[in-house]
Amino acid sequence: MNHIGTLVERWHRGWIAADGLTSEHRDGRLVVHVGRPHRKHEWLATDETEVAALAEHVAATQEPNWLSVPTSDPAKVIAEVERAGLVVARPDETFMRRALAGHPEPVLPAGYAVVVTRDPVIHVRVLADGEPAASGLMAVVGEDAVAHRIETAAEHRRRGLGGFVMGRLVAEALKERARTGLLFSSADGVHLYRSLGWERISDLVVARNEAAERLSP
């Protein structure tokens, strides 16, 4: 397994911890049991040389299934998965990381309150008059901390809440001796994470089979 594949394995352990999922290696391929109506399973590519075969496998399954491919050549991967019969759902996501020590800790803007819980996943919620304004999860697995579901309500965006949530999540993860942060970012989130010192590991292409395409909103 290459360097990126190893990091994908590490990232996925945090993802399944954050979402309460399970995973397995099926015929040597990493698959997560998502269990949602429009996404039963998600395969994670850990070896870019096997993408074409993996895409053909996912395309042939009858359930609604997805495939995520961290890659240094997204155009090539898009061509391979489309050739196999998959539909590209998100062509422009990014796999990112940073050392957690020294992570910025933005100040919470006036008018908001914060609630932090552990169960054991770290959950940070920012409230405005008791209503959710922003939130995020971070699962610590060994020395890795995986950020997940970083969200800001539309009416509260551009006020620094996303940066605050990330900073607080990292501060809590450091208390659990985490050292490295990992995340999969949407195209919209990359600017925020870069401003906080997160660095690109690779691009990320996400595709789904025809059954998932029919069911996806």
C-alpha positions as CSV (number, residue, x, y, z in Angstrom):
1,M,0.0,0.0,0.0
2,N,1.3,3.5,-0.9
3,H,1.6,6.5,1.4
4,I,-1.8,7.9,0.5
5,G,-3.4,4.5,0.9
6,T,-2.0,4.3,4.4
7,L,-3.4,7.7,5.2
8,V,-6.8,6.7,3.8
9,E,-6.9,3.7,6.1
10,R,-6.1,6.0,9.0
11,W,-8.7,8.5,8.0
12,H,-11.4,5.8,7.6
13,R,-10.9,4.6,11.2
14,G,-11.9,8.1,12.4
15,W,-14.8,8.3,10.0
16,I,-16.4,5.1,11.1
17,A,-15.8,6.0,14.7
18,A,-17.5,9.4,14.2
19,D,-20.5,7.9,12.4
20,G,-20.8,4.7,14.3
21,L,-20.2,2.5,11.2
22,T,-18.2,-0.7,10.6
23,S,-15.9,-1.7,7.8
24,E,-14.0,-4.7,6.4
25,H,-11.5,-5.7,3.8
26,R,-13.5,-7.6,1.2
27,D,-11.2,-9.4,-1.3
28,G,-8.5,-7.1,-0.2
29,R,-10.6,-4.0,-0.8
30,L,-11.6,-1.6,2.0
31,V,-15.4,-1.2,2.2
32,V,-17.4,0.7,4.8
33,H,-20.9,-0.4,5.7
34,V,-22.8,2.8,5.5
35,G,-26.3,1.3,5.6
36,R,-28.3,4.3,4.2
37,P,-31.0,3.9,1.6
38,H,-29.0,5.7,-1.1
39,R,-25.6,4.4,0.0
40,K,-25.4,0.8,1.4
41,H,-21.6,0.5,1.1
42,E,-18.7,2.8,0.2
43,W,-15.5,1.4,-1.2
44,L,-12.3,3.4,-0.5
45,A,-9.5,3.1,-3.0
46,T,-6.1,2.6,-1.3
47,D,-4.2,1.8,-4.4
48,E,-4.6,4.1,-7.4
49,T,-3.4,1.4,-9.8
50,E,-6.4,-0.7,-9.1
51,V,-9.1,2.0,-9.6
52,A,-10.4,0.7,-12.9
53,A,-11.0,-2.8,-11.6
54,L,-12.5,-1.5,-8.4
55,A,-14.8,0.8,-10.3
56,E,-16.0,-2.1,-12.5
57,H,-16.7,-4.1,-9.3
58,V,-18.8,-1.3,-7.7
59,A,-20.6,-0.6,-11.0
60,A,-21.6,-4.3,-11.2
61,T,-23.2,-4.4,-7.7
62,Q,-27.0,-4.3,-7.5
63,E,-27.2,-2.2,-4.3
64,P,-26.7,1.6,-4.2
65,N,-23.0,1.8,-3.6
66,W,-20.3,4.5,-3.7
67,L,-16.6,4.7,-4.5
68,S,-14.1,7.3,-3.2
69,V,-10.7,7.7,-4.8
70,P,-7.9,9.8,-3.4
71,T,-5.8,10.6,-6.4
72,S,-3.0,12.8,-7.9
73,D,-4.7,12.7,-11.3
74,P,-8.4,13.3,-11.0
75,A,-9.0,13.6,-14.7
76,K,-7.7,10.1,-15.2
77,V,-9.8,8.7,-12.4
78,I,-12.9,10.4,-13.6
79,A,-12.4,8.8,-17.0
80,E,-11.8,5.4,-15.5
81,V,-14.8,5.4,-13.2
82,E,-17.1,6.7,-16.0
83,R,-15.8,4.1,-18.4
84,A,-16.7,1.5,-15.8
85,G,-20.3,2.8,-15.7
86,L,-20.2,4.9,-12.5
87,V,-21.6,8.4,-12.2
88,V,-19.2,11.0,-10.7
89,A,-21.0,12.7,-7.8
90,R,-18.2,14.9,-6.4
91,P,-15.2,15.4,-8.7
92,D,-13.4,18.1,-6.8
93,E,-13.1,17.2,-3.1
94,T,-9.7,17.2,-1.3
95,F,-7.9,14.9,1.2
96,M,-6.2,17.1,3.8
97,R,-4.1,17.0,7.0
98,R,-2.1,19.1,9.4
99,A,-0.1,18.7,12.6
100,L,-2.5,19.7,15.4
101,A,0.1,21.4,17.6
102,G,-0.2,25.2,17.1
103,H,-3.6,25.0,15.3
104,P,-5.3,28.4,15.3
105,E,-8.1,28.8,17.9
106,P,-10.4,31.6,16.6
107,V,-12.5,33.4,19.2
108,L,-16.2,32.7,19.3
109,P,-18.1,35.8,17.9
110,A,-20.3,37.7,20.2
111,G,-23.9,36.5,20.5
112,Y,-23.1,32.8,20.4
113,A,-22.7,30.0,22.9
114,V,-20.8,26.8,22.6
115,V,-21.5,23.3,23.9
116,V,-18.8,20.6,23.9
117,T,-19.6,16.9,24.6
118,R,-17.8,13.6,24.3
119,D,-19.5,10.2,23.7
120,P,-16.5,9.4,23.1
121,V,-16.5,11.4,19.8
122,I,-15.9,15.1,20.4
123,H,-18.9,17.1,19.4
124,V,-18.8,20.9,19.2
125,R,-22.1,22.8,18.8
126,V,-22.4,26.6,18.4
127,L,-25.8,28.0,19.4
128,A,-27.6,31.2,18.7
129,D,-30.5,31.8,21.0
130,G,-30.5,28.1,21.7
131,E,-30.8,27.2,18.0
132,P,-28.0,25.4,16.1
133,A,-25.7,27.7,14.2
134,A,-22.6,25.6,13.5
135,S,-21.3,22.2,14.6
136,G,-18.7,19.5,14.0
137,L,-17.4,16.2,15.1
138,M,-13.9,14.9,15.7
139,A,-13.0,11.3,16.4
140,V,-9.6,10.5,18.0
141,V,-8.1,7.1,17.0
142,G,-4.6,6.7,18.4
143,E,-2.7,9.8,17.5
144,D,-5.0,10.7,14.6
145,A,-8.0,13.1,14.9
146,V,-10.5,13.0,12.0
147,A,-12.8,15.9,11.5
148,H,-16.3,15.1,10.2
149,R,-19.6,16.9,9.4
150,I,-18.2,20.5,9.9
151,E,-21.4,22.5,9.1
152,T,-22.6,26.1,9.4
153,A,-26.2,27.1,9.0
154,A,-26.7,29.3,5.9
155,E,-27.8,32.3,7.9
156,H,-24.7,32.2,10.1
157,R,-22.0,31.8,7.5
158,R,-19.1,34.2,6.9
159,R,-18.9,35.0,10.7
160,G,-16.0,32.8,11.5
161,L,-18.0,30.0,13.1
162,G,-16.4,27.2,11.0
163,G,-13.0,28.3,12.1
164,F,-14.1,28.4,15.7
165,V,-15.6,24.9,15.5
166,M,-12.4,23.5,14.0
167,G,-10.2,25.3,16.5
168,R,-12.2,24.0,19.4
169,L,-12.4,20.4,18.1
170,V,-8.6,20.4,17.7
171,A,-8.1,21.9,21.2
172,E,-10.2,19.0,22.6
173,A,-8.4,16.4,20.5
174,L,-5.0,17.6,21.8
175,K,-6.2,16.8,25.3
176,E,-6.5,13.2,24.1
177,R,-2.9,13.3,22.8
178,A,-3.9,13.4,19.2
179,R,-1.1,14.7,17.0
180,T,-2.3,14.6,13.3
181,G,-5.5,15.8,11.8
182,L,-7.1,14.2,8.7
183,L,-10.2,15.2,6.8
184,F,-12.0,14.9,3.5
185,S,-13.1,18.4,2.4
186,S,-15.8,19.5,0.0
187,A,-14.8,22.1,-2.6
188,D,-16.6,24.8,-0.4
189,G,-14.5,23.9,2.7
190,V,-11.0,23.9,1.3
191,H,-10.5,27.7,1.7
192,L,-11.4,27.5,5.4
193,Y,-9.1,24.6,6.1
194,R,-6.2,26.1,4.2
195,S,-6.6,29.4,6.2
196,L,-6.2,27.2,9.3
197,G,-3.0,25.6,8.0
198,W,-4.3,22.4,6.7
199,E,-2.4,21.0,3.6
200,R,-3.6,19.0,0.6
201,I,-2.6,15.3,0.6
202,S,-4.4,14.6,-2.7
203,D,-7.5,15.3,-4.8
204,L,-10.5,13.2,-4.2
205,V,-13.1,11.8,-6.7
206,V,-16.4,10.4,-5.4
207,A,-18.6,8.3,-7.7
208,R,-21.7,6.2,-7.3
209,N,-23.3,3.3,-9.2
210,E,-26.5,3.6,-11.2
211,A,-28.7,2.2,-8.3
212,A,-27.3,5.0,-6.0
213,E,-27.7,7.6,-8.7
214,R,-31.4,6.7,-9.0
215,L,-32.0,7.1,-5.3
216,S,-29.8,10.1,-4.5
217,P,-31.5,13.4,-3.8
